[in-house]
C-alpha cells in the first residue's frame, strides 16, 4: 500500500522479475502450465518462438512475474 509520499518504507526491496512461458493443454481444461521461466524477456521470447515453430503448443504466452522478498514489500507495491 503506497503511502501518499510515494516513498517506500525502510528496508523495502524492489521485486525481481521472472518471465515465464506458459500454456494451456486441452487434455486438462482450465489448467495452466509453465514451459520455463527466465530472468529476461528476450530469453522467454526465444523459448516461445521455438515452441511455436515446433507446433507442440497452440496457446502460449509470456507472463511477467514480480518476485518479492517479503509480504511487506508486496503490500507496498499494491
N, C-alpha and C positions, 0 to 999 in steps of 0.2 A: 504494500500500500504506500504509494508515493506520498510524501507529505507535500505541503504547498511550496516549500522552498526548493524542491527538486534536488535536494542534497541527500545522497544515500546515508544510511545510518553508519556509525562507526563499525569497522570490520566487514562491511559489505564487499562481496566479490562478484564481479561480472560473471555471468554464466559462460561456460564454454559452449561451442556449437558442434553438434553432430549432424551429419547429413545422411539420412537412411533411405535406401532404395527399398520401397515397399510394393506389395502386390496383393491382389486377391486371387483366390483359387476357387473355381466353380465347383470343385469337389467338396468344398467346405464353406457353403454360403454364409456370408456375414463375417467371416474371419479375415484378418489381415496378417500378412507375414512380412518379415524383413529378409531381403536377399543379402544385405550387407550394409554397414554403416561406416562413414568416413569422416575425417576431420576437415575435408574441403568439399565444397560443392562440385568442383571440377572432377574429382575422382568419383563421386556419386554419379555424376552425369555420364562419365566413361562407362561405368558398370551398366547403367540404364541403357545406354546405346548398344552395348554388347548383348544384353538380354533381348532387346527389341530385334536386333539383327538376327539373333538365333531363332526367333519365333517361339521361344519357350513360354513366354507370358504375354497376355493380352493387355491386362490392366496394371500398368506400372506408373509409379510416381516417386518423386523425391520429397521426403518430409524433413524439414529443418527442426531439430530438437535442441532447445536450450537446456543445458545441464547445469543445475545449480548445486552449490556445495551444501547449503542449508535451507531449511524451510523459511527462515527469516529473510534470506536473500530472495527467495522466490516470492514471498509476500510483498517485499518492497517493489518488485518488478510488476506487480499487478497494477 
